[in-house]
Amino acid sequence: MTAIDEQEQRRRRLAAWRGSHRVLARRSTDGTVGEGLAALAAGAGSVHDPDGAVDVYGGGVVAELERRVAGLLGTEAAAFFPTGTMAQQVALRCWAGRTGNTTVALHPLAHPELHEEGALAAVSGLRTVHLTSAPRMPSAEEVRDHPEPFGTLMLELPLRDAGFALPTWDELEATVAAARERDAVVHLDGARLWECGPHFGRGLEEIAGLADSVYVSFYKSLDGLSGAALAGPSTLVEEARVWRHRYGGQLFQQYPAALSALIGLDRELPRLPSYVAHAKVVAGAMAEGFAAAGVPWFRVNPEPPHTHQFQVWLPYGAGVLNEASLRQAEETGVTLFRAWSEGAPGAAGLPPGVSVTEVTVAGAGLEWLAEDVRSAVAGFVELLPA
């Protein structure tokens, strides 16, 4: 597909999603520049004094956001980063220097292994080892029995590319304790930590308190413009600020991203438990819909979902499924699914000939009843080849 074809497909997708009267989640990336600016201006006054000075290399609203995150997570300090990739690389590099061990134990489906072009080794000089290949967090036994030492155990909560999967609270505590037995520090990739509380039955502070440091994202669940934070002991965060500058992350002004993050903390964070609860309703109704429509094989992963996001697997090519999804949106105004992919690393153990999509249930999805979901699934299946 040429660049022109890809641009035309993107325009078609955006037009279909924007024109849909029923979606499971509205995304700020579906809007126009004007709509985004208007939304930011409308919400900014509710989270920060609009007459205050803009930030310059930090300070101002950026410092306010850092204090807010540290308070929510119960850590001594937090530092704003332009990207989560940078925040996490810096954290792992700092811990390697402090432990004297450049080896990081993490899952092969973790973000640094799949989505960062080998940056941990190429940029930060770190080495990774894998404790398990199963689509779940490593167990305490796997941590305890690994044959070589590692300085840091990185746990991604939830493990996005395994279906946004989470362990039980007891399993998480045991895995962390096993790392401590090996004198390893524990870092949480908490890009989506915000929505983990309902599954664990614990608050953010208690979850983050298990680890030595944690990274959180402001756009993945909170619908912010961009940005992330690294939270932990004040000495670590101060060192991370130095490395942030060295990595090119000391931006001149970041108040739009910081304001959007504060708006997300105020508006989206309190609603996430309701999204998680309703995702279970949506996922169950999807499974019922596919079964009723006679689809010979499908999978909702995990079932029930652990967060407000989950995967759906179907035995068709991605091109067929993407076309059916777009046609449904264009012809009926209902967007049930967005992008499908084949053989994506996001579906651990994905069989040949099967495609996967990620489903997110947010504010707009709360309007869907189970019957609405089953009806939408039936309409989607009608658009697929026999």
C-alpha positions in Angstrom: 0.0 0.0 0.0 1.4 3.4 -1.0 1.6 6.4 1.4 -1.3 8.0 -0.5 -3.4 4.9 -0.1 -2.6 4.7 3.6 -3.6 8.4 4.1 -6.9 7.7 2.3 -7.6 4.7 4.5 -6.9 6.8 7.6 -9.2 9.5 6.4 -11.9 6.9 5.7 -11.4 5.4 9.2 -11.6 8.7 11.0 -14.7 9.8 9.0 -16.4 6.5 9.9 -15.5 6.7 13.6 -16.4 10.4 13.9 -19.7 9.8 12.1 -20.8 6.9 14.3 -23.5 7.7 16.8 -22.6 4.6 18.9 -19.0 3.7 19.9 -17.5 1.9 22.9 -14.9 4.7 23.4 -14.5 8.2 22.1 -10.8 9.1 21.5 -9.3 12.6 21.4 -7.3 11.4 18.4 -10.5 11.1 16.4 -11.1 14.9 16.7 -9.7 17.9 14.8 -7.1 20.3 15.9 -9.7 22.9 16.6 -11.8 20.5 18.7 -8.8 19.5 20.7 -7.8 23.1 21.5 -11.3 24.0 22.4 -11.6 21.1 24.8 -8.3 21.9 26.4 -9.2 25.5 26.9 -12.6 24.6 28.3 -11.2 22.3 30.9 -8.0 24.0 31.8 -9.6 26.5 34.2 -11.0 23.7 36.4 -7.6 22.2 37.2 -5.2 25.2 37.2 -5.2 29.0 37.4 -5.4 30.2 33.8 -3.7 33.5 34.9 -0.7 31.6 36.2 2.6 31.7 34.4 3.4 29.0 31.8 6.1 26.5 32.7 9.7 27.0 31.5 11.7 23.8 31.7 9.4 22.5 34.4 7.7 24.3 37.2 4.2 25.8 37.2 1.5 23.4 36.1 4.1 20.7 35.4 5.3 20.7 39.0 1.7 20.7 40.2 1.1 17.5 38.1 4.2 15.9 39.6 3.0 16.6 43.1 -0.5 15.3 42.3 0.9 12.0 40.9 3.3 11.5 43.9 0.3 12.0 46.2 -1.9 9.5 44.3 0.8 6.9 44.2 2.1 7.5 47.7 5.7 8.1 46.6 8.1 10.7 47.8 8.4 12.4 44.4 7.5 12.2 40.7 9.0 13.6 37.5 7.2 14.4 34.3 8.6 12.9 31.1 7.5 13.6 27.5 7.2 9.9 26.8 6.8 6.7 28.8 9.6 5.0 26.8 12.1 7.6 28.0 10.8 7.5 31.6 11.1 3.8 31.8 14.6 3.6 30.2 15.8 6.3 32.6 14.4 4.4 35.6 16.0 1.1 34.6 19.3 2.8 33.9 19.3 4.5 37.3 18.5 1.2 39.0 21.3 -0.6 37.1 23.7 2.0 38.4 22.5 1.6 42.0 22.4 -2.2 42.0 25.6 -2.6 40.0 23.7 -5.1 37.7 22.7 -4.1 34.2 20.4 -7.1 33.7 16.7 -6.5 33.7 14.2 -9.4 34.1 11.0 -8.7 32.2 8.4 -10.5 30.1 9.1 -11.1 26.4 5.7 -9.4 25.7 6.7 -6.3 27.7 6.7 -2.9 25.9 10.5 -2.5 25.8 10.9 -5.9 24.1 8.2 -5.4 21.5 7.7 -1.7 20.8 11.0 0.2 21.4 13.4 -1.1 18.7 15.8 -2.6 21.2 16.4 0.7 23.0 17.2 -0.7 26.4 20.4 -2.3 24.9 21.1 0.3 22.1 20.6 3.4 24.2 21.0 2.4 27.8 23.4 -0.5 27.7 21.0 -2.8 29.5 20.6 -6.5 29.0 17.2 -8.3 29.4 16.3 -11.8 30.5 12.9 -13.5 30.3 11.5 -15.5 33.3 8.6 -17.0 31.4 7.1 -17.1 27.9 3.5 -17.8 29.2 1.1 -14.9 28.5 1.0 -13.8 32.2 3.2 -12.2 34.8 6.1 -14.4 36.0 5.4 -16.5 39.1 7.3 -16.3 42.3 8.8 -19.6 41.5 10.0 -18.4 38.1 11.6 -15.4 39.7 13.2 -17.4 42.5 14.5 -20.2 40.3 16.0 -18.1 37.5 19.6 -19.3 37.0 21.3 -16.0 36.8 21.3 -12.8 38.8 19.4 -9.7 37.7 19.4 -6.2 39.3 15.8 -5.2 38.4 12.5 -7.0 37.9 10.2 -5.1 35.7 6.5 -6.0 35.8 4.0 -4.6 33.3 0.6 -4.1 35.0 -1.5 -4.9 33.1 0.5 -6.9 30.5 -1.1 -5.3 27.4 0.1 -7.6 24.8 -1.2 -10.7 26.6 -4.7 -9.2 26.6 -4.3 -6.6 29.4 -3.7 -9.4 31.8 -3.2 -9.1 35.5 -2.2 -11.6 38.2 -4.1 -11.9 41.4 -3.1 -9.7 44.3 -1.6 -12.7 46.2 0.4 -13.7 43.1 1.7 -10.1 42.7 2.8 -10.0 46.3 4.5 -13.3 46.1 6.4 -12.4 42.9 7.6 -9.1 44.4 8.7 -10.9 47.5 10.7 -13.4 45.5 12.5 -10.6 43.8 13.3 -9.1 47.2 14.8 -12.4 48.2 17.2 -12.1 45.3 18.1 -8.5 46.3 16.5 -7.2 43.1 14.6 -4.0 42.9 11.1 -3.9 41.4 9.9 -1.4 38.8 6.3 -1.3 37.7 5.5 -0.5 34.1 2.2 1.1 35.1 1.3 2.8 31.9 -2.3 1.5 32.6 -1.9 1.2 36.3 -4.8 3.6 36.8 -7.4 1.0 36.0 -5.9 -2.0 38.0 -7.5 -1.2 41.3 -10.9 -3.0 40.7 -9.2 -6.3 39.8 -6.9 -6.2 42.8 -9.4 -4.7 45.2 -6.7 -2.3 46.3 -6.0 1.4 45.9 -3.3 3.0 43.8 -1.1 3.8 46.7 -1.1 0.2 47.9 -0.4 -1.2 44.5 2.4 1.2 43.8 3.8 0.7 47.3 4.8 -2.9 46.4 7.5 -1.5 44.0 10.6 0.6 44.3 9.5 2.8 41.3 6.6 3.1 39.0 5.9 4.7 35.6 2.4 5.9 34.7 1.0 7.3 31.4 -1.3 10.2 31.0 -2.8 9.4 27.5 -3.5 5.7 27.5 -6.3 5.7 30.1 -6.7 9.3 31.0 -7.1 10.6 27.5 -4.3 13.2 27.9 -2.4 14.7 25.0 0.9 12.9 25.9 3.4 12.4 28.6 4.2 10.2 31.6 5.6 10.3 35.1 8.2 8.4 36.9 7.5 8.1 40.6 9.6 6.8 43.5 12.1 7.8 46.2 13.2 11.4 45.9 16.8 10.5 45.4 15.9 8.3 42.4 13.6 10.9 40.9 16.3 13.6 41.2 18.8 11.4 39.5 16.2 10.7 36.8 15.8 14.4 36.2 19.5 14.6 35.3 19.1 11.7 32.9 15.9 13.1 31.4 17.9 16.2 30.4 20.7 13.9 28.9 18.1 12.0 26.9 16.6 15.1 25.4 13.5 15.2 27.6 13.9 18.6 29.2 11.4 20.4 27.0 11.0 24.1 27.0 7.2 24.2 27.6 4.9 21.3 28.4 1.8 23.0 29.9 -0.7 21.7 27.3 0.2 18.1 28.0 0.3 18.7 31.8 -3.1 20.5 31.8 -4.6 17.6 29.8 -3.2 15.1 32.3 -4.7 17.0 35.2 -8.0 17.1 33.5 -7.8 13.4 32.9 -7.0 12.8 36.6 -10.1 14.8 37.6 -12.5 13.4 35.0 -11.4 10.0 33.8 -9.7 8.5 36.9 -12.8 8.4 39.0 -14.8 6.8 36.2 -12.3 4.0 35.4 -13.9 1.5 37.9 -17.2 1.9 36.1 -15.5 1.3 32.7 -13.9 -1.9 34.1 -17.2 -3.2 35.4 -19.0 -2.5 32.2 -16.2 -4.1 30.1 -17.2 -7.4 31.7 -20.7 -6.9 30.5 -19.6 -6.0 27.0 -17.1 -8.9 26.7 -19.7 -11.4 27.9 -22.3 -10.1 25.4 -19.7 -10.2 22.6 -19.0 -13.9 23.3 -22.8 -14.6 23.4 -23.2 -12.7 20.1 -20.5 -14.6 18.2 -21.9 -17.9 19.5 -25.4 -17.0 18.5 -24.3 -15.9 15.1 -22.7 -19.3 14.4 -19.1 -18.1 14.2 -17.2 -21.5 14.3 -14.3 -20.2 16.5 -13.6 -17.0 18.4 -12.0 -15.9 21.6 -12.5 -13.1 24.0 -9.2 -12.7 25.9 -9.3 -12.6 28.9 -12.8 -13.5 29.8 -13.9 -11.8 31.9 -11.6 -8.8 31.2 -9.2 -7.7 34.0 -9.4 -4.0 33.1 -11.6 -1.9 30.7 -9.7 -3.3 27.8 -9.5 -6.8 26.3 -8.8 -8.6 23.0 -11.1 -10.4 20.5 -9.7 -13.1 18.2 -11.4 -14.2 15.0 -10.4 -16.7 12.3 -10.3 -14.2 9.3 -7.7 -12.1 7.7 -7.1 -8.6 9.1 -8.1 -7.0 5.8 -11.5 -8.7 5.8 -12.2 -7.8 9.4 -11.1 -4.2 9.0 -13.4 -3.8 5.9 -16.3 -5.2 7.8 -15.7 -3.0 10.8 -15.5 0.1 8.5 -18.6 -0.9 6.6 -20.6 -1.4 9.8 -19.6 2.1 11.0 -20.3 3.7 7.6 -23.6 2.0 6.9 -25.1 1.8 10.4 -23.3 4.5 12.5 -22.1 1.8 14.9 -18.4 1.3 15.6 -18.0 -2.0 17.3 -14.3 -2.7 16.4 -11.5 -0.5 15.2 -8.2 -1.9 13.9 -7.4 -5.6 13.4 -4.0 -7.2 12.8 -2.7 -10.6 11.9 -0.1 -12.4 13.9 0.4 -9.4 16.1 2.6 -9.9 19.2 -0.3 -8.6 21.2 -2.0 -12.0 21.0 0.3 -14.4 22.7 -0.1 -17.8 21.1 -2.2 -16.4 18.3 -2.9 -19.3 15.9 -2.2 -19.0 12.1 -5.0 -17.5 10.2 -6.4 -15.6 13.2 -6.5 -11.8 13.7 -6.8 -9.8 16.8 -8.3 -6.5 17.9 -8.2 -4.6 21.1 -11.5 -3.4 22.6 -11.7 -0.4 25.0 -14.8 0.4 27.0 -14.9 4.0 28.2 -17.6 6.7 28.8 -19.4 6.2 25.6 -19.5 2.5 26.1 -21.5 2.8 29.3 -24.6 3.5 27.1 -24.5 0.0 25.6 -26.7 -2.6 27.0 -25.8 -6.3 26.6 -28.5 -6.6 23.9 -27.0 -3.6 22.0 -23.7 -5.5 22.0 -25.2 -8.7 20.8 -27.1 -6.9 18.1 -24.0 -5.1 16.9 -22.1 -8.4 16.8 -24.8 -10.0 14.7 -24.6 -7.1 12.2 -20.9 -7.3 12.1 -20.9 -11.1 11.4 -23.4 -10.5 8.5 -20.7 -8.4 6.8 -18.1 -11.2 6.9 -17.6 -13.9 4.2 -19.5 -17.1 4.6 
